[in-house]
Amino acid sequence: MENEKKTTEFYARLKEQLEGDTTWPAPYLYKFIVPSDASKIAEIEGVFNGTDATIETRDSSKGTYTSVSIKVTMNSPDAVIEKYLEVSNVEGVISL
C-alpha cells in the first residue's frame, strides 16, 4: 500500500512538471532497465507498437541487464503516464 501511494505521488508530480514546461504534442524519451530477456524487451516494445517510436537497446557490460530507450511523440502528460503504467506491468522492469 505504501508503494502504491509513492507511485501515485510520483505520477502526480510528473504530470504537473510535464504540464508546466512542455507544449504538447512533444517528443518524450523513456528509459527503462530490464533483465536481459528477449521476451521482456519485446513486451516493452509492444507497448509502443503503432507509434512513431525510435527504440534503442544496449546490454550491460556483463549482459545481465538491457537498457531500453524509447523516443516517441506523445500527445499529453496523461499519455506519457499511461505508457509508464503499461510498461510497469513487465516483470522486473525499472523505469528511469
C-alpha positions as a printed NumPy array, in Angstrom:
array([[  0.   ,   0.   ,   0.   ],
       [  2.844,   2.39 ,   0.86 ],
       [  4.449,   1.693,  -2.526],
       [  1.193,   2.48 ,  -4.313],
       [  0.97 ,   5.847,  -2.533],
       [  4.545,   6.725,  -3.553],
       [  3.802,   5.709,  -7.135],
       [  0.647,   7.848,  -7.228],
       [  2.582,  10.837,  -5.848],
       [  5.388,  10.288,  -8.371],
       [  2.986,  10.328, -11.338],
       [  1.124,  13.366,  -9.973],
       [  4.429,  15.282,  -9.729],
       [  5.491,  14.101, -13.201],
       [  2.182,  15.222, -14.711],
       [  2.488,  18.636, -13.049],
       [  6.047,  19.035, -14.338],
       [  5.139,  17.963, -17.885],
       [  2.148,  20.328, -17.961],
       [  4.302,  23.2  , -16.77 ],
       [  7.28 ,  23.021, -19.088],
       [  6.153,  21.289, -22.284],
       [  3.951,  22.222, -25.241],
       [  2.026,  19.152, -26.423],
       [  2.288,  17.108, -28.582],
       [  6.008,  16.754, -27.895],
       [  8.823,  14.209, -28.148],
       [  9.426,  12.264, -24.943],
       [ 12.314,   9.973, -24.014],
       [ 11.504,   6.92 , -21.928],
       [ 14.32 ,   4.936, -20.323],
       [ 13.921,   1.504, -18.825],
       [ 16.223,  -1.2  , -17.493],
       [ 15.093,  -4.799, -17.723],
       [ 16.755,  -8.181, -17.147],
       [ 18.269,  -9.318, -20.465],
       [ 15.386, -11.419, -21.732],
       [ 14.157, -11.056, -25.307],
       [ 10.52 , -11.619, -24.294],
       [ 10.613,  -8.81 , -21.704],
       [ 12.215,  -6.419, -24.205],
       [  9.551,  -7.4  , -26.761],
       [  6.828,  -6.689, -24.165],
       [  8.186,  -3.169, -23.643],
       [  8.475,  -2.583, -27.386],
       [  4.916,  -3.88 , -27.812],
       [  3.574,  -1.093, -25.605],
       [  4.799,   1.36 , -28.258],
       [  3.563,  -0.535, -31.355],
       [  1.635,   1.729, -33.7  ],
       [  3.567,   4.835, -32.662],
       [  6.448,   6.698, -34.31 ],
       [  8.8  ,   5.392, -31.601],
       [ 12.537,   5.081, -32.102],
       [ 13.726,   2.243, -29.868],
       [ 17.34 ,   1.595, -28.894],
       [ 18.612,  -1.19 , -26.663],
       [ 22.01 ,  -1.624, -25.043],
       [ 23.225,  -4.571, -22.971],
       [ 25.044,  -4.022, -19.691],
       [ 28.75 ,  -4.888, -19.556],
       [ 28.019,  -8.3  , -18.014],
       [ 24.99 ,  -8.867, -20.227],
       [ 22.567,  -9.392, -17.334],
       [ 20.514,  -6.26 , -17.997],
       [ 19.394,  -4.331, -21.051],
       [ 18.617,  -0.631, -21.179],
       [ 15.753,   0.309, -23.454],
       [ 15.482,   3.928, -24.642],
       [ 12.343,   4.932, -26.489],
       [ 11.876,   8.322, -28.115],
       [  8.314,   8.937, -29.201],
       [  5.983,  11.882, -29.811],
       [  3.296,  11.945, -27.121],
       [  0.087,  13.984, -27.155],
       [ -0.227,  14.866, -23.467],
       [  1.177,  14.294, -19.97 ],
       [ -1.615,  11.742, -19.404],
       [ -0.461,   9.789, -22.474],
       [  3.126,   9.762, -21.133],
       [  1.977,   8.402, -17.778],
       [ -0.307,   5.842, -19.432],
       [  2.712,   4.309, -21.221],
       [  4.723,   4.219, -17.958],
       [  1.841,   2.352, -16.301],
       [  1.602,  -0.134, -19.186],
       [  5.343,  -0.828, -19.095],
       [  5.257,  -1.208, -15.295],
       [  3.372,  -4.494, -15.863],
       [  6.522,  -6.051, -17.369],
       [  8.133,  -8.176, -14.673],
       [ 11.479,  -6.825, -13.443],
       [ 11.369,  -3.517, -15.336],
       [ 12.838,  -0.39 , -13.771],
       [ 11.698,   2.993, -15.085],
       [ 14.29 ,   5.776, -15.033]])
